[in-house]
């Protein structure tokens, strides 16, 4: 396999984003915008893996609420985004907090089940497929039983199977929103949470209604919701997806952090702080993260069942808390994805993570030079290169929120090269 080299690009940001009163341009955390510089392209291409993502079963999906589904207001300016360097592992940012609901308490989860350690960890190979779909891993297996030490104890096979059953139960091909195009705010009824869970779905207006679509799922940061990142910066993310012809999915993630309990102060390389966060686990925080993890997979399966998708072109990205979610969902459910793009959030560790499951994936790590997670991202990028991952790294001269609009175009270009 072709190996991508590490590309450390210290870029000067040009015409960064500016915050408005709604916080719509700063992203998660509402941090200030970057100034000066030009936007550069990440170096190196990405080698497609031999594995693909499962095809939709056809006519199985469903959305309750369609385009009129309720969506919460965007995140307020200054909303927390995974913390900003609080010491000691106890003063961390809230886990989720979306749509005005109180965020779940931060803390670790019981690891449970099989854990992989370091580069020699458990791969996502496995046996039969769930829900009658084709296998998704590079070897044709199913999701597998990989679990992560700093996440929930949920079994990924069970989560995927339940999500596919949910999609079947809610299927309504006669709905006016079935395979609709454009920017849609949808909901589905989730019995586990007892409420309608919202998500945002953007389908290219140029889609002919039959061609397989590449997919990007974007995970928002703490204090935001499924709409905040899509609406900020003059809907840059939505416009990029439209321009490149991608189906864009933005889940709420219920009120948790997508299953990952790592936040500042536990970025990559800080095993002690990571252990301290795990030790803070409570039944409430575990449950919040379980529901969040399940929501992401539920939404993904709803979309995969409704729309035809390109088997080898499912991509996962996220910022801050969403970056932690990208590492977590990307590793635990690795057989879905072709490439990962975590933005400003090195919330992963060398041990207790299924590194072999993501070895076939292309990974694009981006960071701002004015962020508290800069050094951890540099350590992570170097470690990925040293251990032979298909990784690319880029820095821009911006803070935690200001780096978002500067790297999004490069992320879509990276996805295009990964197809």
Residue pairs with C-beta under 8 A, 6 or more apart in sequence:
1 47
1 360
1 390
2 45
2 47
2 390
3 388
3 390
4 44
4 45
4 46
4 47
4 362
4 390
4 391
4 392
5 43
5 44
5 385
6 381
6 382
6 384
6 385
6 391
6 392
6 393
7 42
7 43
7 44
7 392
7 393
7 394
8 378
8 381
8 393
8 394
8 395
9 40
9 42
9 43
9 393
9 394
9 395
10 369
10 395
10 397
11 37
11 38
11 39
11 40
11 394
11 395
11 396
11 397
11 406
12 36
12 37
12 38
12 396
12 397
13 34
13 35
13 36
13 37
13 39
13 396
13 397
13 398
13 402
13 403
13 406
14 36
14 37
14 38
14 39
14 406
15 35
16 33
16 34
16 35
16 36
16 398
16 402
16 405
16 406
17 25
17 26
17 27
17 33
17 34
17 232
17 233
17 401
17 402
17 404
17 405
18 25
18 33
19 25
19 26
19 30
19 32
19 33
19 77
19 401
20 77
21 77
22 74
22 76
22 77
23 30
23 74
23 75
23 76
23 77
23 78
23 79
23 228
23 232
24 74
24 228
24 231
24 232
24 233
25 33
25 232
25 233
25 405
26 32
26 33
26 77
26 232
26 401
26 402
27 81
27 221
27 224
27 228
27 229
27 232
27 319
27 320
27 400
27 401
27 404
28 75
28 79
28 80
28 81
28 82
28 220
28 221
28 222
28 223
28 224
28 228
28 229
28 319
28 320
28 321
28 322
28 400
28 401
29 78
29 79
29 80
29 81
29 82
29 84
29 221
29 222
29 223
29 320
29 400
29 401
30 75
30 76
30 77
30 78
30 79
30 81
30 223
30 401
31 81
31 399
31 400
31 401
31 402
32 399
32 401
32 402
33 398
33 399
33 401
33 402
34 368
34 370
34 396
34 397
34 398
34 399
34 402
34 403
34 406
36 397
37 396
37 397
39 396
39 406
39 409
39 410
40 394
40 410
41 410
41 413
42 364
42 392
42 394
42 410
42 413
42 414
43 392
44 392
45 417
45 418
46 339
46 362
46 390
46 392
46 414
46 417
46 418
47 362
47 390
48 312
48 338
48 418
48 419
49 138
49 312
49 338
49 360
49 361
50 138
50 360
51 136
51 137
51 138
51 139
51 140
51 312
51 335
51 360
52 134
52 136
52 311
52 312
53 136
53 304
53 309
53 311
53 312
53 313
53 314
53 335
53 336
53 337
53 338
54 129
54 133
54 134
54 135
54 136
54 304
54 311
54 336
55 133
55 134
55 308
55 309
55 311
56 304
56 305
56 306
56 307
56 308
56 309
57 131
57 132
57 133
57 305
59 171
59 173
60 164
60 167
60 168
60 171
60 305
60 306
61 167
61 170
61 171
61 178
61 302
61 303
61 304
61 305
61 306
61 307
62 167
62 169
62 170
62 171
62 172
62 175
62 188
62 302
62 305
62 306
63 69
63 170
63 172
63 175
63 177
63 186
63 187
63 188
63 302
63 306
64 170
64 187
64 188
64 189
64 196
65 186
65 187
65 188
65 196
66 175
66 176
66 177
66 180
66 184
66 186
67 177
67 180
67 184
67 185
67 186
68 185
69 185
69 186
69 187
69 196
69 198
70 185
70 187
70 196
70 198
71 185
71 198
71 200
71 225
71 226
71 227
72 98
72 99
72 100
72 198
72 225
72 227
73 99
73 100
73 225
73 227
74 224
74 225
74 227
74 228
74 231
74 232
75 98
75 223
75 224
75 225
75 228
76 223
79 97
79 222
79 223
79 224
80 93
80 94
80 97
80 222
80 223
81 93
81 221
81 222
81 223
81 224
81 319
81 320
81 321
81 400
81 401
82 92
82 93
82 221
82 222
82 263
82 264
82 320
82 321
82 324
82 345
82 347
83 91
83 92
83 93
83 263
83 264
83 265
83 372
84 93
84 264
84 372
84 400
85 264
85 265
85 372
86 92
86 93
86 264
86 265
87 265
88 265
88 276
89 265
89 266
89 272
89 273
89 276
89 277
89 280
90 276
90 280
92 106
92 263
92 264
92 265
92 277
93 106
93 222
93 223
93 263
93 264
93 321
94 103
94 104
94 105
94 106
94 222
94 223
95 103
95 104
95 105
95 106
95 222
95 255
95 256
95 257
95 261
95 263
95 285
95 288
95 289
95 321
96 103
96 104
96 222
96 253
96 254
96 255
96 256
96 257
96 288
96 292
96 321
97 103
97 222
97 223
97 255
98 220
98 223
98 224
98 225
98 226
98 252
98 253
98 255
99 198
99 225
99 252
101 255
102 255
103 222
103 223
103 255
104 255
104 256
104 257
104 284
104 285
104 287
104 288
104 289
105 280
105 282
105 284
105 285
105 288
106 261
106 263
106 277
106 280
106 285
107 261
107 277
107 278
107 279
107 280
107 281
107 282
107 285
107 286
108 150
108 261
108 275
108 277
108 278
108 279
108 280
108 281
108 285
109 150
109 151
109 152
109 153
109 259
109 261
109 278
109 281
109 285
109 286
109 289
110 153
110 281
110 286
111 147
111 148
111 149
111 150
111 151
111 153
111 278
111 352
112 147
112 152
112 153
113 145
113 147
113 153
113 155
114 122
114 145
114 146
114 147
115 121
115 122
115 147
115 148
115 149
115 352
116 122
116 146
116 352
116 353
116 354
116 355
116 356
116 357
117 351
117 352
118 350
118 351
118 355
119 355
119 356
119 387
120 355
120 356
121 146
121 353
121 354
121 355
121 356
121 357
122 144
122 145
122 146
122 354
122 356
122 357
123 137
123 144
123 146
123 354
123 356
123 357
123 359
124 137
124 141
124 143
124 144
124 146
124 333
124 334
124 335
124 354
124 357
125 137
125 138
125 139
125 141
125 144
126 135
126 137
126 141
126 142
126 143
126 144
126 145
126 157
127 141
127 142
128 142
129 135
129 136
129 142
130 142
130 143
130 157
130 160
130 161
130 164
131 160
131 161
131 164
131 165
131 168
133 164
134 140
134 311
135 141
135 142
135 335
136 142
136 143
136 335
136 336
137 143
137 144
137 334
137 335
138 360
141 335
142 157
142 160
142 335
143 156
143 157
143 160
143 333
143 335
144 156
144 157
144 335
144 357
145 155
145 156
145 157
146 156
146 331
146 332
146 334
146 354
146 357
147 153
147 154
147 155
147 156
147 332
148 259
148 260
148 328
148 331
148 332
148 352
148 353
148 354
149 278
149 349
149 351
149 352
149 353
150 260
150 261
150 262
150 274
150 277
150 278
150 349
150 352
150 353
151 259
151 260
151 261
151 289
151 293
151 328
151 332
152 259
152 286
152 289
152 290
152 293
153 286
154 259
154 290
154 293
154 294
156 332
156 333
159 293
159 294
159 297
159 333
160 297
160 301
160 333
162 294
163 294
163 297
163 298
163 300
163 301
163 302
164 301
164 305
166 188
166 190
166 298
166 301
166 302
167 298
167 301
167 302
167 305
167 306
168 305
170 188
170 189
170 302
171 305
172 178
177 184
177 186
178 306
179 203
179 209
179 306
179 307
180 203
181 203
181 204
181 205
181 207
181 209
182 202
182 203
182 205
183 200
183 201
183 202
183 230
183 238
184 200
184 201
184 202
184 203
185 198
185 200
185 227
186 198
186 199
186 200
186 201
187 196
187 197
187 198
187 199
188 196
188 197
188 199
188 298
188 299
188 302
189 195
189 196
189 197
190 196
190 197
190 254
190 295
190 298
192 291
192 294
193 254
193 291
193 295
197 251
197 252
197 254
197 295
197 298
197 299
198 225
198 226
198 252
199 226
199 249
199 250
199 251
199 252
199 299
200 226
200 227
200 230
200 248
200 249
200 250
201 247
201 248
201 249
201 250
201 303
202 230
202 238
202 241
202 242
202 247
202 248
203 213
203 247
203 307
204 213
204 241
204 242
204 245
204 246
204 247
205 242
206 242
206 245
207 213
207 245
207 247
210 308
211 308
212 308
212 309
212 310
212 311
213 245
213 246
213 247
213 307
213 308
213 309
213 310
214 244
214 245
214 246
214 247
214 309
214 310
214 313
214 314
214 315
214 415
214 419
215 246
215 247
215 248
215 249
215 303
215 304
215 309
215 310
215 313
215 314
215 315
216 241
216 246
216 247
216 248
216 249
216 315
216 316
216 317
216 412
216 415
217 248
217 249
217 250
217 251
217 296
217 300
217 314
217 315
217 316
217 317
218 229
218 230
218 237
218 248
218 249
218 250
218 317
218 318
218 322
219 250
219 251
219 253
219 258
219 296
219 316
219 317
219 318
219 319
219 321
219 322
219 323
219 325
219 326
219 329
220 226
220 228
220 229
220 250
220 253
220 318
220 319
220 321
220 322
221 229
221 318
221 319
221 320
221 321
221 322
221 323
221 345
222 257
222 263
222 320
222 321
225 252
226 250
226 251
226 252
226 253
227 250
229 237
229 250
229 319
229 322
229 404
230 237
230 238
230 248
230 250
232 404
233 404
233 405
236 405
236 408
237 248
237 408
238 248
240 246
240 408
240 409
240 412
241 247
241 248
241 412
243 412
244 412
244 415
244 416
246 315
246 412
246 415
247 303
247 307
247 309
249 299
249 300
249 303
251 295
251 296
251 299
251 300
252 295
253 292
253 295
253 296
253 325
254 288
254 291
254 292
254 294
254 295
255 288
255 291
255 292
256 288
256 289
256 290
256 291
256 292
256 293
257 263
257 289
257 292
257 321
257 324
257 325
258 289
258 292
258 293
258 296
258 318
258 321
258 322
258 324
258 325
258 328
258 329
259 289
259 290
259 292
259 293
259 296
259 325
259 328
259 329
259 332
260 289
260 321
260 324
260 325
260 327
260 328
260 347
261 277
261 278
261 281
261 285
261 289
262 274
262 277
262 324
262 347
262 348
262 349
263 277
263 321
263 324
263 347
264 372
264 373
265 273
266 273
266 274
266 276
266 277
266 347
266 349
267 345
267 346
267 347
267 373
267 376
267 377
267 380
268 346
268 347
268 348
268 349
268 350
268 376
268 377
268 379
268 380
268 383
269 346
269 349
269 350
269 376
269 379
269 380
270 376
271 349
271 350
271 351
274 349
293 328
293 329
293 332
296 325
296 329
297 329
297 333
300 336
303 309
310 419
312 338
312 419
313 338
313 415
313 418
313 419
314 336
314 337
314 338
315 337
315 338
315 339
315 340
315 341
315 415
315 418
316 326
316 329
316 330
316 336
316 337
316 339
316 340
316 341
317 326
317 340
317 341
317 342
317 343
317 411
318 324
318 325
318 326
318 341
318 342
318 343
318 345
319 343
319 344
319 345
319 404
320 343
320 344
320 345
320 400
321 345
321 347
322 343
322 345
323 342
323 343
323 344
323 345
323 346
323 347
324 342
324 345
324 347
324 348
326 340
326 341
326 342
326 345
327 340
327 342
327 345
327 347
327 348
327 353
328 347
328 348
330 337
330 340
330 342
330 358
330 361
331 348
331 353
331 354
331 355
331 357
331 358
332 354
332 357
334 354
334 357
334 358
334 361
335 357
337 361
338 361
338 362
338 418
338 419
339 361
339 362
339 363
339 364
339 414
339 415
339 418
340 358
340 361
340 362
340 363
340 364
341 363
341 364
341 365
341 366
341 411
341 414
341 415
342 363
342 365
342 366
343 366
343 367
343 403
343 404
343 407
343 411
344 366
344 367
344 368
344 371
344 373
344 377
344 400
344 403
344 404
345 373
346 365
346 367
346 373
346 376
346 377
346 379
346 380
348 380
350 383
355 387
355 389
358 389
359 388
359 389
359 390
360 390
361 390
362 390
362 391
362 392
362 414
362 418
363 384
363 389
363 390
363 391
363 392
364 391
364 392
364 393
364 394
364 410
364 411
364 414
365 377
365 380
365 381
365 384
365 391
365 392
365 393
365 394
366 393
366 394
366 395
366 396
366 403
366 407
366 410
366 411
367 373
367 374
367 377
367 378
367 393
367 394
367 395
367 396
367 403
368 374
368 395
368 396
368 397
368 398
368 399
368 400
368 402
368 403
369 395
369 396
369 397
369 398
370 397
370 398
370 399
370 400
370 402
371 377
371 399
371 400
371 403
372 400
373 400
374 395
377 393
377 395
378 393
381 391
381 393
384 391
384 393
385 391
385 393
392 414
394 407
394 410
396 403
396 406
396 407
398 406
